[in-house]
């Protein structure tokens, strides 16, 4: 009974904190806090779970930006997701604390005052991302990939592999299980 009450409190917390600014079904859970900023669109799937207990989860969308998080994905505290165009995270993903992803570098390398074009970021289904991972603009991470803690992902990572490092590189490919 106590766990059901706690679960209901997390669902209620999500609905109250989002206050119509986020498209979130009633099954979305939020422990702690979330920081929403910008005027873009945030869409959460069924059963998404956000843990903002130690440090809030940040969701930042600029005017034409869209953040989409698939069903049953878990995002841990201190994570920051910023979209000027599009950041899409698939279903059944597990994301470690202090994760950071953005679809725009916010300034040009040579002309510091100029905003470069945004490049969408796509994280496919069932991806596991360790803590303190940075994902840069234009990256696609394939389904069932695993990204090691502290990695900086600068280019696409294929499905079913383990990648880590700075910059992240593929360390090995994962084999299919008989049930897959």
Secondary structure, DSSP 8 states (H G I E B T S, - for coil): -HHHHHHHHHHHHHHHHHTTSSEE-TT-EEEEEEEEEESSEEEE-TT-EEEEEEEEEEEEE-TT-EEEE-TT-EE-TT-EEEESSEEEE-TT-EE-TT-EEES--SS-SSSTTS------EEE-TT-EE-TT-EE-TT-EE-TT-EE-TT-EE-S-B-SSEEEEEBTEEEEEE----TT-
